[in-house]
């Protein structure tokens, strides 16, 4: 069975490669903003613990990922509850939230990539993370993005590679 791929590989107007994902959640925009900015909410779906100082120039501390060293990033833009962008190990993450009505929100994540060959790897990783967020938004606990061997990232990664998405970057924890 082939993996369902929900991400799109694209080249931004400024020439940088990116992968983009979009979801619609049955929650008001303020609740989805919590999913994106609250450290305790992020632990249910983000690849690691992320504590965000919510101001332009603020520090983000990333910790607890079993496959990478702890690191920091910088808040690039923040407009509560609609937009958050920050740097992370050379990449940028952009979260756009659009209230569709009082109870539904469109969530868009764009991962601007430092290198194109990380697109398939990051795309597969975000698929697993966003599956965890989808479950959390429904009131279920997926077990976080590092849900062990049950997380189907390898099949998803192969799907992205087979679809022609640039690949070849090292995969943390697999070296």
C-alpha positions as CSV (number, residue, x, y, z in Angstrom):
1,X,0.0,0.0,0.0
2,X,1.5,3.4,-1.0
3,X,1.7,6.1,1.5
4,X,-0.6,9.1,1.1
5,X,1.5,12.2,0.6
6,X,0.0,15.5,1.7
7,X,3.0,17.7,1.3
8,X,3.9,19.7,-1.8
9,X,7.5,20.4,-2.9
10,X,7.9,23.8,-4.3
11,X,10.4,26.5,-5.2
12,X,9.5,29.9,-3.6
13,X,9.6,33.1,-5.5
14,X,13.0,33.9,-4.0
15,X,14.4,30.6,-5.4
16,X,14.5,28.7,-2.1
17,X,13.2,25.1,-1.9
18,X,10.3,24.3,0.5
19,X,7.8,21.7,1.5
20,X,4.2,22.8,2.3
21,X,1.4,21.2,4.2
22,X,-2.2,22.3,4.8
23,X,-4.9,21.0,7.1
24,X,-8.3,22.2,8.3
25,X,-9.0,21.8,12.0
26,X,-12.4,21.9,13.6
27,X,-11.2,24.4,16.2
28,X,-11.2,28.2,16.4
29,X,-8.0,29.9,15.4
30,X,-7.1,30.7,19.0
31,X,-7.0,27.0,19.9
32,X,-4.9,26.1,16.8
33,X,-2.6,28.9,17.8
34,X,-2.0,27.1,21.1
35,X,-1.1,23.9,19.1
36,X,1.6,25.9,17.4
37,X,3.0,28.1,20.2
38,X,2.4,26.4,23.6
39,X,5.3,24.1,24.6
40,X,3.0,21.6,26.3
41,X,0.8,21.4,23.2
42,X,3.8,21.1,20.9
43,X,5.0,18.0,22.8
44,X,2.1,16.1,21.3
45,X,3.2,16.6,17.7
46,X,6.3,18.7,17.1
47,X,9.6,16.7,16.5
48,X,11.0,17.9,19.8
49,X,10.2,20.1,22.8
50,X,10.1,23.7,21.7
51,X,9.9,26.6,24.1
52,X,9.2,29.8,22.2
53,X,9.8,33.4,23.3
54,X,6.9,34.9,21.3
55,X,8.4,38.1,20.0
56,X,10.5,39.0,16.9
57,X,14.1,38.1,17.7
58,X,12.9,35.8,20.5
59,X,14.8,32.6,21.2
60,X,13.3,29.2,20.6
61,X,14.9,26.3,22.5
62,X,14.6,22.9,20.9
63,X,15.3,19.9,23.1
64,X,14.5,16.3,23.7
65,X,14.6,14.9,20.2
66,X,16.3,11.5,20.5
67,X,17.9,11.9,17.1
68,X,19.4,15.4,17.3
69,X,21.4,17.6,19.6
70,X,19.5,20.4,21.5
71,X,19.6,23.7,19.6
72,X,18.1,27.1,19.4
73,X,16.4,29.2,16.8
74,X,15.1,32.7,16.4
75,X,11.6,34.0,16.0
76,X,11.5,35.8,12.6
77,X,7.9,37.0,12.6
78,X,4.9,36.7,14.9
79,X,1.3,38.0,14.4
80,X,-0.9,36.2,17.0
81,X,-3.0,34.2,16.2
82,X,-2.3,34.2,12.5
83,X,1.4,33.8,11.8
84,X,4.6,32.5,13.3
85,X,7.9,32.1,11.6
86,X,11.2,31.0,13.1
87,X,14.6,29.6,12.1
88,X,15.7,26.1,13.0
89,X,19.1,24.7,12.0
90,X,19.3,26.7,8.8
91,X,15.7,26.0,7.8
92,X,12.7,28.3,8.4
93,X,9.3,27.2,9.6
94,X,6.3,29.3,8.7
95,X,2.9,28.7,10.3
96,X,-0.1,30.4,8.8
97,X,-3.5,30.2,10.5
98,X,-6.7,31.3,8.8
99,X,-10.0,31.3,10.6
100,X,-12.6,29.8,8.1
101,X,-15.4,30.5,10.5
102,X,-15.8,30.6,14.3
103,X,-15.1,26.9,14.7
104,X,-12.7,26.0,11.8
105,X,-9.1,27.0,11.0
106,X,-6.9,26.4,8.0
107,X,-3.4,25.5,9.2
108,X,-0.5,25.8,6.7
109,X,3.1,24.8,7.5
110,X,5.8,25.8,5.0
111,X,9.3,24.4,5.8
112,X,11.7,26.6,3.8
113,X,14.8,24.3,3.3
114,X,18.4,25.2,3.5
115,X,19.1,22.4,1.0
116,X,16.8,20.9,-1.6
117,X,18.1,17.4,-0.8
118,X,16.3,17.5,2.6
119,X,12.8,17.8,1.0
120,X,11.9,14.1,1.0
121,X,13.3,13.6,4.5
122,X,11.6,16.6,6.0
123,X,8.4,15.9,4.1
124,X,8.2,12.4,5.6
125,X,9.0,13.7,9.0
126,X,6.3,16.4,8.8
127,X,3.8,13.8,7.6
128,X,4.4,11.8,10.8
129,X,4.3,15.0,13.0
130,X,1.1,16.3,11.4
131,X,-0.6,12.9,11.8
132,X,0.2,13.3,15.5
133,X,-1.3,16.8,15.4
134,X,-4.3,15.6,13.5
135,X,-4.9,13.0,16.2
136,X,-4.3,15.5,19.0
137,X,-6.8,17.9,17.4
138,X,-9.4,15.1,17.4
139,X,-8.8,14.5,21.1
140,X,-6.6,11.4,20.6
141,X,-3.0,10.9,21.7
142,X,-0.9,9.5,18.8
143,X,2.1,9.2,21.2
144,X,4.0,12.1,19.7
145,X,6.1,12.2,16.5
146,X,8.6,9.7,17.9
147,X,6.0,7.0,18.4
148,X,8.6,4.3,17.7
149,X,8.5,1.8,14.9
150,X,4.7,2.4,14.5
151,X,5.5,5.8,12.8
152,X,5.5,5.0,9.1
153,X,8.1,7.5,8.1
154,X,10.2,5.1,6.0
155,X,7.3,4.2,3.7
156,X,6.4,7.9,3.4
157,X,10.0,8.8,2.7
158,X,10.1,6.2,-0.1
159,X,6.8,7.7,-1.5
160,X,8.4,11.2,-1.7
161,X,11.5,9.8,-3.3
162,X,9.4,7.8,-5.8
163,X,7.5,11.0,-6.6
164,X,10.7,12.7,-7.6
165,X,11.1,15.0,-4.5
166,X,14.8,15.8,-3.9
167,X,16.4,13.5,-1.5
168,X,19.8,12.2,-0.3
169,X,20.3,14.2,2.9
170,X,21.4,12.2,6.0
171,X,18.5,11.0,8.2
172,X,19.1,11.7,11.9
173,X,19.3,8.5,13.9
174,X,19.9,6.4,10.8
175,X,23.6,7.1,10.2
